[in-house]
Amino acid sequence: MSAVLEIKGLNKAFGGIRVADEINLSLHAGRVLGLIGPNGAGKTSLFNLVCGVVKPDSGEVFLDGAPLAGLKTFERARLGLARTWQNIRLFPSLSVLDNVLIGANDYPGTKLTNVLFRPGMVRAAAYRNLEKAHGILARCGLSDTHDKLVSDLPYGRQKLVGVARALMSDAKCLLLDEPMAGVEGHSYAAIQAVVREVAASGIAVGVVEHNVAFVRDLCDEGVFMFSGKILARGAVADLISDRQLTELYFGT
Amino acid sequence: MDFFYVIVIMVGIYVILATSFNFVIGYGGLISVAHPAFFALGAYASGILARDLGWPVLLTMPIGALFAFASSLLISLPSLRVSGDYLMIASIGFQLGLVEVIKHVSFTGGPGGLTAIPQFLVRDYGTVSYVIFTLVIAVAVVLVTRRIVNSDYGRAISALRDDELAFATLGKNAMWLKIWVIALASGLAGLAGAIYAHYFRFVAPEQFEVLQSAAMLTMVVVGGMRTIWGPVIGAILLQTLPQAITFINLPPSILGPLQGLLFTGVVLLFMFFRPAGLIPAPAIWQGGTSAPIDRKGKLDVRGA
């Protein structure tokens, strides 16, 4: 089985701190991979390296076999790489629906010439996107809040909007950065269901998460990261019951 | 009557300037002060081409606008790659530098200004025709801007202003969007400059200094940043109010400083009592007209 996202020998150091130390990792279609490890292990940094937010010192990243080196963040996203953020990063001056709409990959409205001289084309795309966005909002259980300001939503639902926005792009690979931090109750179940559904549709999913129960229930496989290294890969249940890794995690 | 026409033409020109400036700093969230520099570029380019090369004004005006449009790359390309505060610094430098260049080269008329710029419309059709011409363009600029900011483009600009990194990870090219926003606004400022030059027939470098930036900024802020009608009202108010007191019979030695006081006084009052301006911007983006959507946000199937 070929990997959707393939990371080969990735290295990155900020001064003396190595956030990625010879990382080799692959994400496969339809599977959910959990990244666990203590704070500062380099999990979010790995996402930033993959998305092109941070440049690696060495190593390569491939999406569907195509090298991503030298591509900017927005170009990588267009190739099918989507992500969410630990601190959500929604657009505060847009409604929930507009936050999701802006995620569309087919969005001719970013070109002024299209808006002014090809309104029919822009309108057609807007219609397709609107239908799709409403579908995604319904899947995430957000339909009733589509016209709200995102800041008026409870935290958990804001995280859901972040996931919905990332789904809008038809990504091949979805990276979720702590989707569960600060989330409980209804939104917890909703996010879990959505992520399962996303993976079932054939998307490769990577999740950074501290909520061990969530990772265990959701992920087909996990990797344990510590100070920029991947120490182990395997079933999540095995990783979290490993005494050595647990000691590293809790720093005892 | 001519005095009245002059005020109306000035209002029209400043409606274009304030609207386009608001597009950059309000909607785009791009803090640049160099808007008067593009006003100057349009005025000088159109004026020089019409006067020294004898080109028809109807042709030199759009060329002046295009010249300002293209020149905006000089500040946007180098600074937007770095982004943020660098744009403001670059814009200050650009404006100061440009005014100095205009003062020190001969074909612009140097510090004495560009004189005897050919007239347009006024000789053949009278001043009223120029008033109408200016107002038609001003209205068109406002309507086109409204269309843009309420379209999918406006949604993208709002998102970009809110969070550039999140915007980029959604597959959107933030840099080109910013370059276009600045270019469009600069082109409109250039058009306003051309309209100014061919009516008053004289432009001088000191008209485009930082005081001019302050005037435009005041119009946008007092009227209401990030709204369509705010800058329009700001332009009307701040163009007519200082003129209004000239009707009171005061000696010029008092009148000048009084106008200045009025101007700064208005800004101070707004700062304290109405910081969002006369028309406060709504908290949430109000566009979406290009998407077939009704008020409840339901799909309008007729649009399919």
Chai-1 contact restraints between the chains, C-beta under 6 A:
chainA,res_idxA,chainB,res_idxB,connection_type,confidence,min_distance_angstrom,max_distance_angstrom,comment,restraint_id
A,C51,B,T169,contact,1.0,0.0,6.0,A-B,restraint_1
A,T73,B,A168,contact,1.0,0.0,6.0,A-B,restraint_2
A,T73,B,T169,contact,1.0,0.0,6.0,A-B,restraint_3
A,F74,B,A168,contact,1.0,0.0,6.0,A-B,restraint_4
A,F74,B,G171,contact,1.0,0.0,6.0,A-B,restraint_5
A,F74,B,K172,contact,1.0,0.0,6.0,A-B,restraint_6
A,F74,B,N173,contact,1.0,0.0,6.0,A-B,restraint_7
A,A77,B,T169,contact,1.0,0.0,6.0,A-B,restraint_8
A,A77,B,G171,contact,1.0,0.0,6.0,A-B,restraint_9
A,R78,B,G171,contact,1.0,0.0,6.0,A-B,restraint_10
A,R83,B,T169,contact,1.0,0.0,6.0,A-B,restraint_11
A,R89,B,D163,contact,1.0,0.0,6.0,A-B,restraint_12
A,R89,B,A166,contact,1.0,0.0,6.0,A-B,restraint_13
A,F91,B,A159,contact,1.0,0.0,6.0,A-B,restraint_14
A,F91,B,D162,contact,1.0,0.0,6.0,A-B,restraint_15
A,F91,B,D163,contact,1.0,0.0,6.0,A-B,restraint_16
A,P92,B,D162,contact,1.0,0.0,6.0,A-B,restraint_17
A,S93,B,S158,contact,1.0,0.0,6.0,A-B,restraint_18
A,S93,B,D162,contact,1.0,0.0,6.0,A-B,restraint_19
A,S93,B,W285,contact,1.0,0.0,6.0,A-B,restraint_20
A,L94,B,S158,contact,1.0,0.0,6.0,A-B,restraint_21
A,L94,B,W285,contact,1.0,0.0,6.0,A-B,restraint_22
A,S95,B,I284,contact,1.0,0.0,6.0,A-B,restraint_23
A,D98,B,R155,contact,1.0,0.0,6.0,A-B,restraint_24
A,I102,B,R155,contact,1.0,0.0,6.0,A-B,restraint_25
A,I102,B,A159,contact,1.0,0.0,6.0,A-B,restraint_26
A,G103,B,L170,contact,1.0,0.0,6.0,A-B,restraint_27
A,N105,B,G171,contact,1.0,0.0,6.0,A-B,restraint_28
A,G109,B,D152,contact,1.0,0.0,6.0,A-B,restraint_29
A,G109,B,Y153,contact,1.0,0.0,6.0,A-B,restraint_30
A,T110,B,A156,contact,1.0,0.0,6.0,A-B,restraint_31
A,T110,B,K172,contact,1.0,0.0,6.0,A-B,restraint_32
A,L112,B,W180,contact,1.0,0.0,6.0,A-B,restraint_33
A,V115,B,S151,contact,1.0,0.0,6.0,A-B,restraint_34
A,V115,B,Y153,contact,1.0,0.0,6.0,A-B,restraint_35
A,V122,B,D152,contact,1.0,0.0,6.0,A-B,restraint_36
A,V122,B,S290,contact,1.0,0.0,6.0,A-B,restraint_37
A,R123,B,S290,contact,1.0,0.0,6.0,A-B,restraint_38
A,A126,B,D152,contact,1.0,0.0,6.0,A-B,restraint_39
A,A126,B,S290,contact,1.0,0.0,6.0,A-B,restraint_40
A,A126,B,A291,contact,1.0,0.0,6.0,A-B,restraint_41
A,Y127,B,P292,contact,1.0,0.0,6.0,A-B,restraint_42
A,Y127,B,G303,contact,1.0,0.0,6.0,A-B,restraint_43
A,L130,B,A291,contact,1.0,0.0,6.0,A-B,restraint_44
A,H146,B,G297,contact,1.0,0.0,6.0,A-B,restraint_45
A,D147,B,G297,contact,1.0,0.0,6.0,A-B,restraint_46
A,L149,B,I284,contact,1.0,0.0,6.0,A-B,restraint_47
